[in-house]
Amino acid sequence: IFGFCLSNKLLQLVDQDLWEIIEESGGQPTFALSWILTWFSHDIENFEKVQLIFDACLSTHPLFCVYMTVAQIVICKEAFLEENEDGIPGGYIVSKTLREN
């Protein structure tokens, strides 16, 4: 849970505007919780990419997955904002982007 709270705070520091939009739409980016708990393997179907993420998470700082989570949210900011206007949950869009890339 610490990693989840930290990801929310990091997102606020990295992109205040995006953080405010997420806060207005219901608070913390709960869609990202599974990324932290499973090191993204829950949402990425490509086994080679999952292996690379596991290697990175095991060989770097213990909070590396949290940093990756915030980076992924920021990378998908445009898609998140566009789809959020259409009433589709932003977390769905970000998770979908993970599966496609």
N, C-alpha and C positions, 0 to 999 in steps of 0.2 A: 504494500500500500504506500510505503514511503516513496517508491519510484513513481507511482501514479501522481502523488501530490507534487513531487518535484517536477514532473513533466508539465504540470499545469503552471507552476511558477516560472519555469524556463520559457514556456510559450509566452507568458506575459512579458517577460524581459526581451524576448527576441522579436515578437510581433504584437504590440499592444492592441492594434486594431482587430486583428484576427482573434485574439484572446477575448476582447470585449464582445465580439459577435458570438463566440462560443458561450460565453457567460450569459448573454441575453437569450440564447436558444436552449438554456437548460443547465448551464454550469459546466463542470469539468468535462473534458473530452473522454467520456466513459467508453466510447468506441475504441479507444486506444489501450484500454486495460488489457485486453487479450494479447496485444502486441508485446507488452512488457512481460506478462506472465508466461508466454509461450515463445518469446524471442521471434515473433512474427510468423512462426511456422503454421499457425492456425489459419492465416490468410494468404500465404504464398504457396502455390501448388507446385512450382518448379523446385525439385529437390536439390539441384545444384545451387540455386540461390539460397535456399534454406541452409545448406551446408556452409556457404560463405558467411552467412550471418552468424551461425553458431560458432564458427572459427573466430570471427571478430569478437563476439561477446565473451568467449572463453579466454582469448589472448590479450584483451585490453582491460580498460578500467571497468570495475563492476557496474558502473552506471551507463555504460556504453549504449545499452538498449534504450535507455531513457532518452539519451541524446538523439539516437536514431528516430525515436518516436516523434520528438519535437521537429526534427528535420523533415520527416515525412509529412507531417501536418502542414508545415510551412511550404514545402514543395508543392503540395496540392491545394494551396490557398485559393487559387483562381477557380478551380473546379469546385471546391468547397463552397465558395461564395455564390457561384452561378447556380448550383444545384440547390443550395439552401433557399434561394429566392423562389424556387419552384416548389418548395415544400417537401423536398426529399431530404432526409436526414444527412447532414454533412459527413458523418462518420461512415455511412454506407458508401458515399462517393470515394472517400479516401481509401477505404478497404477495397473497393472495386478497382481503384487505380493500382493498388499493390498487386492484386491478382493479375492484372493485365500487363504489368511491366515486369 
